[in-house]
Amino acid sequence: MNDNEKVAALQEQLLQDVNAAALPLAVKAMALENLLLRVRLAMDAAKAPAEEPAAAQEGAAHDA
């Protein structure tokens, strides 16, 4: 299964799960927005260690 197929399968499964939930549409929308926020935070956290050395060097330059 290639990446496009994996993405399509994930989207289909998410849609099925959201549709199966016995909740108002507004609550489903809020849950999906919260999930997207959590994914973005995880992506930012994964990106942060790669950016830390530059920030540490800038801090050291300001301290000198």
N, C-alpha and C positions, 0 to 999 in steps of 0.2 A: 504494500500500500504506500503510495507516494504522499508527499505532504499535502497536496491539494485534496486528495481523497480523505486524509485524516481530518483536515479542516472541515470538509463537507460532512463527514460522519459526526464530528463533534457538534457542529451547528444543528444537525438533524436531531441528535440526542438531547441537546439543550432545549430545542423547541418542543420536543415530545414531553420532556420533564416539566417544562413550564406550563404547557397546555394541560398536563395531567393534574397539576396542583389545583386544589379547590380553594382558590383565593381570588379576590377581586383583581381586575387588570392593573389597577394603580399599584397594588401591593406587589404584584409580579414585576412591574416596571421598576419599582424601588429596589426590589431584591436584585434584579439584573444590573441596575446602576451601581449598587453596593458591590456586587461581584466584580464589575469592571474596575471600580476604584481599587479593590484589593489586588487585582492583577497588575494594575499600573503601579501601585506601591511596591509590589514584589519586583517588578521590572526595574524601578528606580533604585531599590535596595541592591539589586544585582549589579547595577551599573555603578553605584557609588564607590565600591572598593577600587575600581579601575581609575576613578577620578581623584581618589584620596592623595596619592603621592604629589600631584601638582598642587593641591590645596595645602599640603603640609609644607612644601617648599615655599609657597607664597607667605605662609604664616611665619616661617623662619626668617624670610627676607624682611618682613615688617618688624620682627623682634630685634633685629641687629642694629 
